[in-house]
């Protein structure tokens, strides 16, 4: 069975520094890794969701990504407005796109995180993560009916 390509568009219209991580993970990924504001990376091999990360770690987290076989991730760090597109090629059906948006300065670096996927009769083709001028964050996806 062949996979499909997923494009993840990251649009940052806000002036502050940002850390945006996007990942394509097959169903059943093996855990999560978090990067702290001080660049330390901690891995939690049994974690499936943010609720599985110790509460004391989450407030210091600037980036989150899944780990395991078949996981691909991209992390973008920039100051000011930027746009980019990550292409994840030939990903398997039922792939989830994880995303996190962090601000490396400030009291609460993790601004938003989540994951997007499509239903069993559809294929995920595109994701957009947008940081608006006012700092609000929106995420959406497109699914193709098989």
C-alpha positions in Angstrom: 0.0 0.0 0.0 1.5 3.4 -1.0 1.3 6.6 1.0 0.6 10.1 0.0 2.3 13.4 0.5 1.3 15.9 3.2 2.2 19.6 2.9 2.4 21.6 6.2 2.3 25.3 5.7 3.6 27.5 8.5 2.6 31.2 8.3 3.9 33.5 11.0 2.6 37.1 10.7 3.5 38.0 14.3 6.7 40.1 15.0 7.9 38.1 18.0 10.4 35.2 18.0 8.8 31.8 17.4 9.6 28.1 17.5 7.3 26.0 15.4 7.6 22.2 15.2 5.6 20.1 12.8 5.8 16.3 12.6 4.2 13.5 10.6 3.7 10.4 12.7 2.1 7.1 11.8 -0.5 5.6 14.0 1.2 3.9 17.0 4.2 6.2 17.3 6.4 5.3 20.2 6.4 8.4 22.4 7.1 12.1 22.7 10.1 14.4 23.0 10.0 17.9 24.4 12.5 20.6 24.1 12.8 23.0 27.0 13.5 26.7 26.7 17.2 26.0 27.7 17.5 23.6 24.7 17.5 20.4 26.8 15.6 17.6 25.1 13.7 15.1 27.2 12.2 11.9 25.8 9.2 10.1 27.1 9.0 6.8 25.3 5.6 5.8 26.8 3.9 9.1 26.2 1.1 9.3 23.6 -0.2 12.8 24.4 0.7 15.9 26.3 -1.2 14.6 29.3 1.5 11.9 29.6 4.3 14.5 30.1 5.0 15.5 33.8 3.1 18.7 34.8 6.3 20.3 36.0 7.9 20.0 32.5 5.1 21.4 30.3 5.4 25.1 31.4 9.1 25.1 30.4 8.5 23.4 27.0 9.0 25.3 23.8 8.7 22.4 21.3 7.0 19.0 21.3 7.4 16.2 18.7 6.5 12.5 18.5 9.3 9.9 18.4 9.5 6.4 16.9 9.8 4.6 13.6 8.4 6.5 10.6 8.2 9.9 12.4 9.5 12.9 10.5 9.8 16.3 12.2 10.8 19.9 11.2 11.5 22.7 13.7 11.6 26.3 12.6 13.1 29.1 14.7 12.9 32.7 13.6 12.4 36.3 14.7 9.6 38.1 13.0 7.3 37.2 10.1 8.1 34.1 8.1 6.4 31.5 5.8 7.5 28.0 4.9 6.1 24.7 3.8 7.3 21.3 5.0 6.7 18.4 2.7 6.3 15.0 4.2 6.5 12.5 1.3 4.8 9.1 1.0 3.4 9.0 4.5 1.1 6.1 5.4 -2.6 6.3 5.7 -3.9 7.4 9.1 -0.8 9.6 9.7 -1.2 12.4 12.3 0.4 15.8 12.0 1.5 17.0 15.4 2.3 20.7 15.8 3.6 23.0 18.5 4.1 26.7 18.6 6.3 28.2 21.2 7.7 31.6 22.2 11.3 31.2 23.5 10.9 34.3 25.7 8.3 34.9 28.3 6.8 33.1 31.3 4.7 30.6 29.3 6.7 29.5 26.2 4.3 26.8 25.0 1.6 28.8 23.1 -0.3 26.0 21.4 0.0 22.3 20.5 -2.2 19.8 18.9 -2.5 17.1 16.3 -4.6 16.8 13.1 -5.7 13.8 11.1 -8.5 12.7 8.9 -11.2 10.0 9.2 -10.8 6.4 8.0 -12.2 7.0 4.5 -10.1 10.1 3.8 -6.4 11.0 3.3 -4.7 13.9 5.0 -3.2 16.1 2.3 -2.5 19.6 3.8 -2.2 21.3 7.1 -1.9 25.1 7.8 -0.5 26.5 11.1 -1.0 30.3 11.2 0.3 32.7 13.8 -1.7 35.9 13.3 -0.5 39.5 13.7 -2.2 39.7 17.1 -0.4 36.5 18.3 -3.5 34.3 18.1 -2.9 30.8 16.5 -5.1 28.8 14.2 -4.6 25.3 12.7 -6.6 23.6 10.1 -6.4 20.6 7.7 -7.6 19.4 4.3 -8.7 15.8 3.7 -9.2 14.1 0.4 -12.0 11.6 0.1 -10.7 8.3 -1.1 
